Structures are given as structure tokens and as C-alpha cells.
Amino acid sequence: MGIENYSRLNAYRIMWLFVFFDLPTDTKKDRKNYASFRKELKKDGFTMMQYSVYSRHCASSESADVHIKRVENIIPKKGHITIVRITDKQYGDIINYWGSNSQPLESAPNQLELF
């Protein structure tokens, strides 16, 4: 198998996770839960794409499963959380706009994930 085919297969094996959330911030406790949830997402390697939208690169579907379980374990009692899993190939087709200018997406990390 040539290197082009290997890379193509990996584009379908490598996963990206997106966590979308809408959490209440009405009370002091709600705001604390909101801040705690965001802090735990960052601690697990998620980065903010937009307010209440975080993403994370995963080397495989199995790795994505592990991170989904971690998110499930920190979900607050109130609010709405959505987790979306897409392939690296699909991620490469995302188009972002800042104002009227299109911006390329951040490249996948070059490091190998062992856990």
C-alpha cells in the first residue's frame, strides 16, 4: 500500500469530537457549573472554537470513545450538551469565516497519541 493510500485511510480513521453546550448561568451555582464544565473540557484537551463549542482531535475511534465517556462524566445536571464525532476527512471540508474572509482550519496535531 502506497503512502497516499495510507494517508487516505487515516483520514477516515482519525476522528474529531465537537462538544456543543448550552448551560444556564442564572445563578451563582449555574455559573460555577458552567465554568467547571469548560475547565474540564480544556483539561481533557478540547479547545474552544466558539463560545460553547469545543473540539478535540482523536487518533482513532477508540480514543474518541474514551473522551466521549469523560465528557459524559462531567455533564452538569442542567443544560443541553451535544457531542458530534466526525472523521478527519470531514473535518478538512469545514469552512470558517471571520468577517468576509475565509480562514483555513487548524491542522491536525503531528504527534502520536498513545492513550
C-alpha positions in Angstrom: 0.0 0.0 0.0 1.4 3.4 -1.0 1.8 6.3 1.3 -1.1 8.1 -0.4 -3.4 5.2 0.3 -2.2 5.0 3.9 -2.9 8.7 4.4 -6.3 8.4 2.8 -7.3 5.6 5.1 -6.1 7.5 8.1 -8.3 10.5 7.1 -11.3 8.2 7.8 -9.9 6.6 10.9 -8.7 9.8 12.7 -11.6 11.4 14.5 -12.6 14.9 15.7 -15.0 15.5 18.6 -17.2 18.5 18.9 -19.0 19.4 22.2 -21.8 21.9 21.8 -23.4 23.1 25.0 -26.0 25.5 26.3 -25.7 25.7 30.1 -27.7 28.0 32.3 -25.9 30.9 34.0 -28.8 32.4 36.0 -27.5 31.6 39.5 -24.0 31.6 41.1 -24.1 27.8 41.2 -25.1 27.6 37.5 -22.1 29.9 36.6 -19.8 27.8 38.7 -21.1 24.6 36.9 -20.6 26.3 33.5 -17.0 27.3 34.4 -16.2 23.9 35.8 -17.5 22.1 32.7 -15.4 24.4 30.4 -12.4 23.9 32.6 -12.7 20.1 32.5 -13.1 20.1 28.7 -9.9 22.1 28.4 -8.1 19.8 30.8 -9.1 16.9 28.6 -7.5 18.5 25.5 -10.5 20.3 24.0 -10.0 23.8 22.5 -12.6 26.5 22.1 -13.8 27.1 18.5 -16.6 29.5 19.5 -18.3 30.2 22.8 -19.9 26.9 23.9 -18.3 25.0 21.0 -15.2 22.9 21.8 -13.3 20.5 19.6 -10.7 17.8 20.1 -8.5 15.7 17.8 -8.5 11.9 18.5 -6.2 9.5 16.8 -8.9 6.8 16.5 -12.5 5.9 17.1 -11.5 4.1 20.3 -9.7 7.2 21.5 -12.9 9.3 20.7 -14.9 6.8 22.7 -12.7 7.4 25.8 -13.1 11.2 25.5 -16.9 10.9 25.0 -17.1 8.9 28.3 -15.1 11.6 30.0 -17.4 14.3 28.8 -20.4 12.2 29.8 -18.9 12.0 33.4 -18.8 15.8 33.8 -22.2 16.8 32.3 -24.0 19.2 34.7 -27.5 18.4 35.9 -28.9 21.4 34.0 -28.4 22.4 30.4 -28.0 20.8 27.0 -24.9 19.0 25.7 -24.4 17.7 22.2 -21.4 15.6 21.1 -20.6 15.2 17.4 -17.9 12.8 16.1 -16.6 13.3 12.5 -13.7 11.9 10.5 -10.6 13.9 9.8 -11.7 13.8 6.1 -15.0 15.5 7.0 -13.1 18.0 9.3 -11.0 19.0 6.4 -14.1 20.1 4.5 -15.2 22.7 7.2 -15.1 26.3 6.0 -14.7 29.0 8.6 -15.4 32.7 8.1 -14.2 35.6 10.2 -16.0 38.6 8.8 -15.9 38.2 5.0 -12.6 36.4 4.9 -12.3 32.6 4.7 -9.8 31.1 7.1 -8.2 27.6 6.9 -8.8 25.2 9.8 -6.0 24.4 12.2 -4.1 21.3 11.1 -4.3 18.0 12.9 -1.6 17.6 15.5 1.6 15.9 14.3 2.2 13.9 17.5 1.2 10.4 18.0 -1.4 9.8 20.8 -0.6 6.9 23.0 -3.6 7.0 25.3 
